[in-house]
Every structure is written in structure tokens, then in C-alpha cells.
Amino acid sequence: MYAIVHISGVQTKVTPDTLFDVPRLAGEPGEKLKFDQVLLIGNGDKISVGQPMVKGATVSAEIVEHLRGEKVRIFKFKRRRAYRRRRGHRDDLTRIRVTSISA
């Protein structure tokens, strides 16, 4: 069984008992979450597609930890102009574990 869920502006394919990273969510590690913006649920050959959301479907998850993503380096350069700018940033992420998918 799998589902496509809309979490913090990101659509993610999830299956039970998997870990994945999403943009930072409020809450402490160990806290339970429910996501009701389920776009699609697949169970074997049966697929339920919402218009835009599947009615009555929820995905339960648990916060595992808060972390920071890989450093992204931004380098701007214009030739023959002595123009160079170097910046970077790291995204704040939350690692969650999907506990169940209910339709």
C-alpha cells in the first residue's frame, strides 16, 4: 500500500514504516502527526485518485528528529567584470516515519 501526500508544499509518495525528510514541521521528536491532504492511494491493483483529495483518507506519522540538509552553494560570476558572489544555505528538515495509511 502506498499514498501520495501533500506535506508543507511538497507532494511525496509514502509507504508504511519508511523514513523520509520533509520541510521543518512544528513538534518534538516522538510526537504523532496526521496528514489529511492525501492525493492518491494505491493498494495492489486498486488505485483511488482524489479530486483533488481522497475523502476520508489520512496518513499517520511520527516525528523521528529535526536536522539540517546538505549545504547548497550559490556562486554568481560575470566574466571580465571582477564580479564574484558566493553564498550558501542549508534547509531545515524534519525526518518522519509513516506509521499507517487509512482510506
N, C-alpha and C positions, 0 to 999 in steps of 0.2 A: 504494500500500500504506500502511496506517495501523495503529496499535495503541493500545490504552488500557492505560496502565501505572500501577501504584501506586508512587509515589516519595515517601518521607518523609511518609506520611499523606495525600497528595494524589493523586487519580486524574486523569491528564492524557492527552489524545489527542495522539499524536505521529506525525509523518511523517518520512521520512529527509531529512537536510540542512536541518532547521529549528532555529531558536534559540528557547528558552523558559526562563523563570525558575522555579526550584523553591526550597523552603526550603533553607537552608545545608547543604551537604554537605562532608564532610572530603575534602581533597585539594588539589593545586596545579593551577593552570591548565596545560592540556596533558595532564593525566592522563586515562587511559581508564577508563570505568566500564561495568559490565554490570548490567542490571536484569532479574531473572528473575520478578518478580511481574507477569506480563502477563495482563490480564483478558480481552482480546478482540483478535483480529487480523482485519482486513478486507483482502481482495485482490480488487478488482473486485467480482464478484457473489458470491464465496465469503467467508463470514464464519465464523470459528471462535470460539466462546464457551467459556470455561473454567468449571469447576465446583469451586472458584472461580477457579483459574488454568489457563491453557493449558499443557499438559505439553510440556516441551522448548523452549518459546519464550523468547527473550531479546531484549533491546534493548540495543545498544551505543551509548555516548555518550562525548563528550569534554567536559571542563570548559573553558569559554572564559574566565570571570572570576568573581570574587566581588564583590558590590555590595550596596547597601542600597536598600530600596524607598522609595516615596513616604511622606512623613510623614502619619500619621493623627492627627488632633486629636480628643481626647475632652473634651467640655465638659458638666459637670453643673450643673444650675441648679434651684433651688426658689424659686418666686415668693414675694414678701413675707417672706422669711426671711433675706435678705442672705447666701445660700448660693451660692457660685460656686466651682467647682473646674475647673481647666484642666490637662490632661495631654496627652501625646502619645507616640508611639513610631514607630520605623521597623524594619521586618523586615529581617533579614539573608538575602540571597538568593544563589543560585548560578546563573549563566547557563550552560546546557549546549547542545551541538549533537548531535543524533541522527545517528549515522553509518550504522547499519544495523539492520534488523529481521529476525530469523530465526525461523522456525517449525519 
